[in-house]
Amino acid sequence: MSLLTLLLTLLPRLPLRVLYVLSDGMGSLLYHVIRYRRRLVRKNLTTAYPTKTKKEIKQIERKFYHFFCDYVVETIRLLCISEEEVRERFRFTNMELIDQLSEDGKPLFVYLGHYGNWEYFASFPLWAPERITTCHVYHPLSNKAMDRLMIKLRDRFNSIGMPQNETYHTLLRLMDEGRQPLIGLIADQRPLRKHHTVWTDFLRQPTALITGSERIGVRMGAHFLYGEVKVVKRGYYTVTFKEIFPDENEDFSLTKQYMHQLEQTIDSAPQYYLWSHNRWKYRPDAEGHPVLNA
């Protein structure tokens, strides 16, 4: 048995109060010794918050690394967490909106961001009406062992995973079977350069958008929502659903509205966003084509 396998067998069985001790040590190690992606994190924060002082940026930076390690141990714990505990730690505040929108049988597309512990959205089937089939889109990982691990983690509470390139056909199959899908989408990733690129202003800078989910959802007549995650305290989160409506005068208005709402969430407590991701690798040239950022 490899060391990684051993750790992933033993660690999820520990209570979070114990895992948080490990997280505290990891945070200092990651920030001060390993200096994991510190240059990228600093650049992202400085660009997103140009009016903040160096002291303010460093404060957010240190809080980010502390929370990032919490995210890691909380996600590990998700492998063995009980239904009762996950319902207590990750609460959905306005399920009545889901009940109302799902009455017509149309799919529901819920946009989320890399904010808070997004992995805990996998527990949504514990809250959903019986008529809802919860789904999530994932990007298959090149590391097969990690890919299997993430699939196991996200499928723990009977959410159906679908590879990104199979999303549309999987949703059609579910509907043909008489199942009403609600699909969770982490839609703030950087799109591949080969994709048709649409831009919006996000965190004070031009940002390329992934628009495939909006194309599919509009085609299927879906309802669109933003799932706003709030960190209540260490290890406790709430999600509030907000319906998003299209603007016929603007292309990809649903995706843009989602990004703008996510921006407001991040601005309220920026330490909980994934600043270590190279989200702004590209910028638009004069014709709107993506080119490498300086």
Residue pairs with C-beta under 8 A, 6 or more apart in sequence:
1 9
4 145
8 76
8 79
8 149
11 19
11 22
11 73
11 76
11 77
12 76
12 77
12 78
12 79
12 80
12 81
13 80
14 77
16 73
16 74
16 77
16 235
19 73
19 74
19 76
19 77
20 70
20 73
20 234
20 235
22 73
23 66
23 69
23 70
23 72
23 73
24 66
24 69
26 69
26 72
26 73
27 65
27 66
27 68
27 69
30 36
30 65
30 68
30 69
31 38
31 61
31 62
31 65
36 65
36 276
37 276
38 61
40 275
40 276
40 278
41 61
41 64
41 65
41 275
41 276
42 57
42 61
44 275
44 279
44 280
45 52
45 57
45 60
45 61
45 64
45 270
45 275
46 52
46 57
47 203
47 204
47 205
47 280
48 203
48 204
48 205
48 270
49 56
49 57
49 60
49 204
49 270
50 204
52 60
60 270
60 271
61 275
63 271
64 270
64 271
64 272
64 273
64 275
64 276
66 271
67 231
67 271
67 272
68 274
68 276
70 117
70 234
70 235
71 117
71 119
74 117
74 119
74 120
74 235
75 117
75 119
75 153
78 86
78 119
78 120
78 122
78 153
78 156
79 152
79 153
79 156
81 89
83 123
83 126
83 157
86 120
86 123
86 126
86 157
87 123
87 126
87 127
88 236
89 120
89 235
89 236
89 237
90 117
90 120
90 121
90 123
90 236
90 237
90 238
90 239
91 236
91 237
91 238
91 239
92 98
92 124
92 127
92 238
92 239
92 240
92 241
93 238
93 239
93 240
94 240
94 241
95 127
97 225
97 241
97 243
98 108
98 128
98 129
98 132
98 182
98 241
99 129
101 108
101 223
101 225
101 243
102 108
102 129
102 131
102 132
102 180
102 182
105 180
106 180
106 220
106 221
106 222
106 223
107 171
107 175
107 180
107 181
107 182
107 183
107 217
107 220
107 221
107 222
107 223
108 132
108 180
108 181
108 182
108 183
108 222
108 223
108 224
108 225
109 183
109 185
109 213
109 217
109 222
109 223
109 224
109 225
110 182
110 183
110 184
110 185
110 225
110 226
110 227
110 241
111 185
111 187
111 213
111 224
111 225
111 226
111 227
111 244
111 255
111 258
111 262
112 118
112 121
112 184
112 185
112 186
112 187
112 226
112 227
112 229
113 186
113 187
113 188
113 229
113 262
113 265
113 266
113 273
114 186
114 188
114 189
114 273
114 274
114 277
115 229
115 262
115 265
115 266
115 272
115 273
115 274
116 229
116 230
116 231
116 237
116 272
117 229
117 237
118 186
118 229
119 153
119 154
120 237
121 136
121 184
121 227
121 239
122 136
122 153
122 154
122 155
122 156
122 157
122 159
123 156
123 157
124 134
124 157
124 159
124 182
124 184
125 132
125 134
125 157
125 158
125 159
126 157
128 134
128 182
131 180
132 180
132 181
132 182
133 160
133 174
133 179
133 180
133 181
133 182
134 157
134 158
134 159
134 160
134 181
134 182
134 183
134 184
135 159
135 160
135 161
135 162
135 170
135 171
135 174
135 181
135 182
135 183
135 184
136 154
136 159
136 160
136 161
136 162
136 183
136 184
136 185
137 161
137 162
137 163
137 164
137 167
137 183
137 184
137 185
137 186
137 213
138 150
138 151
138 154
138 161
138 162
138 163
138 164
139 163
139 164
140 147
140 163
141 147
141 150
151 161
154 161
155 161
159 184
160 170
160 174
160 181
162 170
162 171
164 212
167 183
167 212
167 213
167 216
168 216
168 219
171 181
171 183
171 216
171 220
172 220
174 180
174 181
175 181
175 220
184 227
185 213
187 210
187 213
187 255
187 258
188 210
188 259
188 262
188 279
189 210
189 277
189 279
190 208
190 277
190 278
190 279
190 280
190 281
190 282
191 197
191 208
191 209
191 210
191 211
193 282
193 290
195 210
196 211
197 208
197 209
197 284
197 288
197 289
197 290
198 208
198 209
198 211
198 251
198 252
198 255
199 206
199 207
199 208
199 209
199 284
199 288
200 206
200 207
200 209
200 255
200 256
200 259
200 260
201 207
202 259
202 260
202 262
202 263
203 263
203 266
205 280
205 283
206 283
206 284
207 259
207 279
207 280
208 282
208 284
208 290
209 252
209 255
209 256
209 259
210 255
211 252
211 255
213 255
214 224
214 252
214 254
214 255
216 222
217 224
217 254
218 246
218 254
223 243
224 243
224 244
224 245
224 246
224 254
224 258
225 241
225 242
225 243
225 244
226 241
226 242
226 244
226 257
226 258
226 261
226 262
227 239
227 240
227 241
228 239
228 240
228 241
228 242
228 261
228 265
229 237
229 238
229 239
229 265
229 272
230 237
230 238
230 239
230 240
230 265
231 237
231 269
231 272
232 238
242 261
244 254
244 257
244 258
244 261
245 257
246 253
246 254
247 253
247 257
250 256
266 272
266 273
280 293
281 292
281 293
282 290
282 291
282 292
282 293
283 290
283 291
283 292
283 293
284 290
284 291
285 291
